[in-house]
Structure formats: structure tokens, C-alpha cells
Amino acid sequence: MSPLAIGTLYGGVTLLVLFAGVPIAFALGAVAIAFMLVFMPFSSLGIVAQNVYQEVANITLLTIPLFVLKGAAIGRSRAGADLYNALYVWMNRIPGGLGVANVVACMLFAAMAGSSAATCSAIGSAGIPELRRRGYSPGFAAGLIAAGGTLGILLPPSITMILYAVAAEQSLGRLFLAGLLPGMLLSGMFALYAVLRYQKEYRDAEHAGQEHAILRRDTYSIRDRIAALPRILPFLILLIGVMGALYGGFASPGETAGLGAVLALVLIAAIYGARNIMDFQPLLFASVRESTMVIIIVGMSLLYSMVMSYLHISQSAAEWIVAQHFSPWLLLLAILLMVVVLGFFLPPASIILMTAPIILPPLRSAGFDLVWFGVVMTVVMEMGLIHPPVGLNLFVIKNIAPDISFGDVVWGTLPFVAIMFAAVLLICAFPGIAMWLPTILMG
């Protein structure tokens, strides 16, 4: 069989197994081993464990469990609710200040947790009930938190970017820096939309001429604002400590992840009264469970990619793409459309690890900076987290607020998908949005 035929069969069988409901890690591993049995020497099975171990033992992947522990420590305490409430006290004078406070809380929490689902869950559990109590429509409340949660895979320390750094063999520090300004850009666009949408809902409530919760305004004194500061400062100290250690050259990414985990544990011990092992047990169990899941997916995805490379599927696909002589921007468009389609069915980690061997060589040949592309690809994958059928954040929101219909959740997220699309266009038109910081700080 030709590589094209084998590749088509390989992809078709993979999708069939995934649609059958098999967990992603086991689906990729099972398909890879089945094709090894059929198309590769039997002796190749003897090195499966060795190859998977060598890939998983990558020093960059060491940061994942530590960043997961940091995110669990913050996400499973009252820290998310405290951060959110303190921000609202300071932002309530802004029209739609409650919505803006949710966006900023998601941004700050994402910069500590590194996980979209954790950000969505931690801020949404406090934010959605409060938004609805203040009269915001269910779809707007759900969409705001779902979209804000996506910042968890763009702002450092993003677990998704760690996996991209491994797959693309790029500097993790440069990737983290490259995600900062686009993350702030997206946050600003989300906040602007929150203000405009609030004003529309406020006008609609006024025209209705009835008593409506959105028409009521809370007032806070200077004393209230000063009293709220202690609930924000620990997060800023944690964020500045971790980022300062990483970008100040005092620690490697792995060491920074360890520092962040220790600081987060100290934070919840000092502020939230975690004193004994039973208080930390849920955090440790959650960290081990999520880290194990991610590492198994990484290992099986890399085995899947290895089989793809051995059977010349990835090389043939890359050669075919190059042979079409697409212009660089048409090539980029085709690849991003493929990522969008894959985002209908797969989470970001699997998309990166499955497609990297195919899409990165042609992009490198076309002259694109792979750090810049990592940022663009991450924003595109953010869209996949909030559009059906497998948008992870949609189901997180549905779990947090079961009384909001799934249709309302989906319709509430669609404007944010359009905002992300606009952000992708801006980053493509002005690459410096992503590359200015890494160029200035790292050369």
C-alpha cells in the first residue's frame, strides 16, 4: 500500500475509534499498536515501552505535574471566589463592571492555573450565580465564563504550550513570553464586549419599564476597596514571584513550576487554614489524577506520531503539502482550517501531538516562526474549547450551572468565537503582538 492509502486508513481508523467513545490516550495507543502489528516488523513491539518512556521522560514535561499542583491548590480553595469578589469591588463603577471583573479574574487565575477547565470551574462557580443574580442573561453569563476560561491555555504557564514546546522543539520560555500580549489582547477584547453587551441588556431592561436586577447598582466606599486589597495581593505576589523567577533568569521552567507549586501551597496554608495532610489530600489526588491523564495522552500521542513517521505518513503528507506550492499565507490558512475542524472533536493536547509531525516542517520551510505559529494555533484551539460538539468548556459550564440550557450556553459563546477569530487576524497582520516580548527579552 502507498503511504497515502496507509495514512488515509490510519486517520479513518483513529476517528472511528474516537467516535466509538474510547478515551483518547487508549484510542491513539491501540491504533498505533494495531498498525505496528500489521505494517511493521514484529520486533518493533519490543521497543514500545522504551520509546514511550524516552518521550515522556523529557525534562520539559516535568513542569506539567508541578503546574497542575499549583492550579489545583488555587482552584480547589476559596481563592477563585475571593479573587473575583475583590476585583468586582474595584470595578463596579465601570458599566458592566461585574462582567469585566469576571474577565480579569479569569485572566489572573489562568496565569496561575495553566488549565482552561480549572479556570472555568474556579471562577464560574462564583461568577455565574453572581452574574445571574445581578440580572445578566444566562447565555451572556455562561459565554463570558466559558470564553474567559480559554485564556488558561494561552497565558503562561499553559500546559498546552508546554506540549507544543516539546512537539515543536521550541524554547518554552519564548513561548510563554509570546503568549502574554496576545492573552492580554484577548482579555481586553472580551472585557470590551462585556461592557457593550451589558449596556445593551441595560437599555433593554429600561425600555421594558419593569423592575429588573440589572438596573440596580452596588456602591462601595474607599474603605471597602482598601479592605478588598488583601484578597488580591497574595495572587499578585504568587504571579510576580513565578514570572520573575522564570524571566529574570533565576530558575528554569521546571524549577519555576516547583516554586509556583510551593508558593501556592503556602498561600492556601496561610490564608485558608490548610494545616494537616487531610486538607491537602484532595489537592494531591486531583493533581496526580490530572497529571497522569496528561502524561498518558502525551506518551500515546508520541507513540502514534512515531508509527506515523515510520510508515512515512507524516513525511508524505508534508511533501504533498509542499508540492502544492501554496503561497505561505494560503498554506497557513489551510493548516488553521484543519486545526479548526479537528477542534470539533479533539482537545488541544491531542491536536498538537497528532499534527505536529505533518504541519510543522512545511511551515518551517515557508519561513514562519514556529513560536509565533504556536501562539496563533493556541488561539485557534481556544475556539475549539467553546464550540460544539466537543467544546470542553461548554460541558464545564453546564456542570456548574445545570439550569442554563445547553443551547443558551452555545449561543452565549458564539460572539467570543468571533472575537477570537478577529484576534487571530490581528496577530497574523501584526506578528509583533506575539514576538515583541520574546525578541526584546530573549533576543
Helices and strands as residue ranges (DSSP letters): H 3-19, H 24-39, G 42-47, H 48-56, G 59-62, H 63-75, H 79-91, H 97-113, H 116-133, H 138-150, G 151-153, H 159-168, H 172-208, G 213-215, H 222-247, H 253-272, H 277-310, H 313-323, H 328-343, H 348-365, H 370-385, H 392-400, H 406-429, H 432-442
